[in-house]
Amino acid sequence: PMTLWPLALCLAIVLVAVVFGFLEHWRRASMTVALAMGVAGALRLILPRQTAGLLVVRRRTFDVIVYLGAAVAIAVVAFVVPPAR
């Protein structure tokens, strides 16, 4: 049977990012979303298909590249955008 804890862990990290967003810490929120994507990529890389559950979209290689690529892209944007004055 498919498990939900990997997705729940990633969503819990995103929830922390949402709290940072509400507190107007947009860079910290963005980096936390990047962390969630990185965790998703790492879990997809190390967990078997049944355990990875809803993190499985396509083949493992594709999923890991997309998750980790999104994590890097979000982190880069978070650091490139200048802070508000």
N, C-alpha and C positions, 0 to 999 in steps of 0.2 A: 504493500500500500504506500501511497505517496504521503510524505510528511510535509508539514507546514512551517516547522520551526526555522528553516533557513530564510524563507520569505518574511516571517514574522520578525526575525532579528533585523533584517534590512529595513523593514518598515518602521521598527522602533527607532532606528538611527535617523530615519527621515523625520519621524515625529520630533525628535530632539532638534533637528534642523528647522522645523516649522516654529518651534518655540523660540529659537534664536531669531528667526525672521520676525516674529511678533514683537520681540524685544529690540528690533531695529539693528541687529548685528548681522547685516546682510553678508559680509565676507565670511564670518564664522558659519552662517547658515549654508552658504554655498560650499564651503570646505567640508561641512558635515554631510551634505548630499554627495559630494565626491567620495567621502569615506564610505558611505552606504553603497555606492556603486562599486568601489574597490572591494568591499567585503563580499558583495554579491559575486564579483568575478572570482575572488579567491575561493569562496565556497563552491562555486560551479566547477572550478578547477580540481578541487580535492575530493569533493563528495561524489559518490556513485549516483547514477541517474535517478534511482528511486528515492534516495535520501535528499537530493537537491530539490525535489518537488517542483514547485511552480517557478523556480529559477531556470528551469530547462525550457528553452524556446526552440532551439535548433541543435545542431551538433555542438559538442563541447568546445571545440576550437572557436567556432563562430561566436558562441555565447561569451566566452572568456574575452575574446578580442573586443567585442562590443561593450561589455561591462567595464573593462579596464580602460578602453579608449574613451568612453564617456566620463569615467572618473578623472582621467588626465585632462580632458577638454574642459570639464567644469572647474577643476582646480586652476588651470591656466587662465580661464576667463576671470575667476575670482581674484587672481593676483594682478591681472593686466588692467582691469577697470580701476581707474583712480578713485580714491575715497571722496565722498561728498564733503563739501566745505561748509 
